[in-house]
């Protein structure tokens, strides 16, 4: 296991945590969509799914770009 002072390990853990949180949020949104009986519940579930997909697609890429080593 890498040392605690290694910034790469912390950054990798952050990216992995963001991906896991996005996947859990998407699953929660799908469950909410499936159990909703009214339009408001379905809209909230769809919003959660869309925002989780956006988070999975953009946030890790933006952080990796920000943390990239200079050439």
Secondary structure in CASP SS format (residue, H / E / C, confidence):
PFRMAT SS
TARGET T0000
AUTHOR 0000-0000-0000
METHOD secondary structure of the structure
MODEL  1
X C 1.00
X C 1.00
X C 1.00
X C 1.00
X C 1.00
X C 1.00
X H 1.00
X H 1.00
X H 1.00
X H 1.00
X H 1.00
X H 1.00
X H 1.00
X H 1.00
X H 1.00
X H 1.00
X H 1.00
X H 1.00
X H 1.00
X H 1.00
X H 1.00
X H 1.00
X H 1.00
X H 1.00
X H 1.00
X H 1.00
X H 1.00
X H 1.00
X H 1.00
X H 1.00
X H 1.00
X H 1.00
X H 1.00
X H 1.00
X H 1.00
X C 1.00
X C 1.00
X C 1.00
X H 1.00
X H 1.00
X H 1.00
X H 1.00
X H 1.00
X H 1.00
X H 1.00
X H 1.00
X H 1.00
X H 1.00
X H 1.00
X H 1.00
X H 1.00
X H 1.00
X H 1.00
X H 1.00
X H 1.00
X H 1.00
X H 1.00
X H 1.00
X H 1.00
X H 1.00
X H 1.00
X H 1.00
X H 1.00
X H 1.00
X H 1.00
X H 1.00
X H 1.00
X C 1.00
X C 1.00
X C 1.00
X C 1.00
END
